[in-house]
C-alpha cells in the first residue's frame, strides 16, 4: 500500500458511523485523505464513532441512503473521487426480525448510490463492501469459497448481500462498462470479507461484543453453535484490502473491477468456542454455557479463498488469531480504563502499518 497515494484524495464512506466504517475513517484520516461520511447516527451506546471521536478528522452528513433526494443532493455537492460503500443492515439476527428494512437498505440503498454515481463528474472508484455470507453455503467443512462460486444466502441479510453483488455487476455492465472506460472513467469492484473483530464493536448478536458485555456485567455468556467455524480476522486486515483494491482501481481502472475475497489464512479459521476460550486468557472471570437456541439458521462452516487478492494485490492476512483476540481484548480494557481511545485506536493503526513496513 502506497500511503502517499491517499493524501488529499476526496473519499466518501457510506456507513462511516458503524464499526468498520469508523475504523476505515480513522485510517484514511491518518493517511491524509479528505474524508467524508454519509450514514445514520450510531445505533449503539457506546460506539466507536463517538468513543474514538471520528468526526474530528472528517465531515459527516447524517442521511439514510434509502432517501434518494437527500443522498443525491449530498453527493452532487461533494463530488467524491473514491466511494467505499459500507452502509448496510449488517446483522443476520436482525434480518429475520426486519427483512423489509434489510432488503431496502442493502439492495435499494445500493441502487440509489449507483444511480446517482452515474452523474458524478469527479468519481473514479466505487468499492462495494459485501460479505463472505453472500455465497451459496454448502455447509461442507472442506469447502473454501472463491469469487466465481455461486451466490445465494440463506437468511435475508446474506441473500440481500448476494443481491448487492448482482446489482454491482449489473451496473458495471450497463453503465460503467470496462469497454467504455475511457468515456466514463469509473472502476467498480466488490469486496467480500470474513468475520471482522476488533475494538469498538458493540453490536448485538456478535460474538466479541457479547463476550465483553457478559464479562463486564458478570453474567454468563449464552454461546450458540460453539463448533461453528468462521473466518475471523482483525478489522484492519480487510480494510487494508479495501484500500489496496481502491488504489489499484484508481490507477489501473477496470483491470481490477471485479469481486475480491479478503479472508484469513486457513489456519486462522477457528470455532466459536475457540475464540471464547482464547478471550478467557485476557478475561479470566468470563463464564459461558452452550445455548441450544436454534430460533434462526446459521451455517456451521464458512471459509474464504483469498488467492486472487494474494496473486494480484499482494494482499494476505498478517495477524494470527491469538494475536487478534489478545489485541481486541486489550482495546476494550483500555476503554474501560478511560484511556483516550482516539489516540489508542490510531496507535493500533500505526502498529499495523509497521508490520507492513510502511
SULJOFEN-V622225 format. One record per run of one state. SS is the DSSP state (~ for helix, > for strand, _ for the rest). FROM is the first residue (numbers start at 1). LEN is the number of residues. If there is no record, write none. Layout:
BEGIN
SS;FROM;LEN
SS;FROM;LEN
END
This chain:
BEGIN
_;1;2
~;3;4
_;7;3
>;10;5
_;15;4
~;19;12
_;31;3
>;34;6
_;40;8
~;48;4
_;52;2
~;54;4
>;58;5
_;63;5
~;68;11
_;79;3
>;82;4
_;86;6
~;92;6
_;98;1
~;99;19
_;118;7
>;125;5
_;130;2
~;132;3
>;135;1
_;136;9
>;145;1
_;146;5
>;151;1
_;152;4
~;156;19
_;175;3
~;178;7
_;185;2
>;187;7
_;194;1
>;195;3
_;198;9
~;207;11
_;218;2
>;220;5
_;225;4
>;229;2
_;231;1
>;232;3
~;235;22
_;257;2
>;259;4
_;263;3
~;266;3
_;269;1
>;270;2
~;272;9
_;281;6
>;287;5
_;292;12
>;304;1
_;305;2
~;307;7
_;314;7
~;321;16
_;337;4
~;341;16
_;357;2
END
